[in-house]
Amino acid sequence: MTETSVIIPAFNEARTIHAIVAAVSEQAVDRIIVVDDGSTDATAELVRALVQEGARPTVELLQHWTNLGKGFALSHGIAQALATGAQWIITIDADGQHCASDIPRLIQAATLDPAAIVIAARTEGREQVPPLRRFANGVADFWISWACGYRIEDTQSGFRLYPARMLAPLTTRPRGNQGFAYETELLIDVIAAGARVRHIAIASRYHAGLRPSHYRPWRDTWSIVRLVGGRLLRRGMYPMGLLRSLGWEVGLHKV
């Protein structure tokens, strides 16, 4: 049986963390790793109570005493999942934006293609996404797809499945406080190492009950563009990657 760990990075998520962990617990996973990234509310206490209850699947709490950013939270969780023998590593946000009931679909896609990253792409109901956020995501999708040499449907989705064997050889520690740019660099590196990409379509969930996103459209998008621009410059702007991301292959034949 494939060992599956779910990583939930959390910063001040007391309103939602219990429900998210409970929903993930209902899925066919083996371990839930919550990384509390310096929360100042009751996030850690709520997760600690679940740990003490001996919930199944195993719930584990990792804590940062100060807020280090999403990149360090994910990196810490990934390192722990690898150390405990996970074969599939799923990341999911703690704000209620994703439905844990979609986890079996990620696992099914991974079973069909074990060397693929599976991205839960928020392509259904995109009209619900705030216009500024939709624009920022579109800019990021263009640049990151170019650097990856793949058309990535939702590069900013925090709901993904990684094959552990593709992550294990990589340096997964962030370079500085990358925040959301960490997920971008990890995606580029895993694809460069030979991983394929699969997508499953999920709903865009933006409603009054969700807290404001920690994603800062201008600052975080600029950070991602700088990262990707640097990677492209080091590869001579990777023209073949641009063509492939636009659906073209060698000889300018559209695929």
Secondary structure, DSSP 8 states (H G I E B T S, - for coil): ---EEEEEEESS-TTTHHHHHHHHHTSS-SEEEEEEES-SSSHHHHHHHHHHTT-SSEEEEEEESS---HHHHHHHHHHHHHHTT-SEEEE--SSS-S-GGGHHHHHHHHHH-TTEEEEEEEEETGGGS-HHHHHHHHHHHHHHHHHHTS--S-TT---EEEEHHHHTTS--S-SSS-TTHHHHHHHHHHHHTT-EEEEEEEE----TTS---S--HHHHHHHHHHHHHHHHHHTTT-HHHHHHHTTEETTTEE-
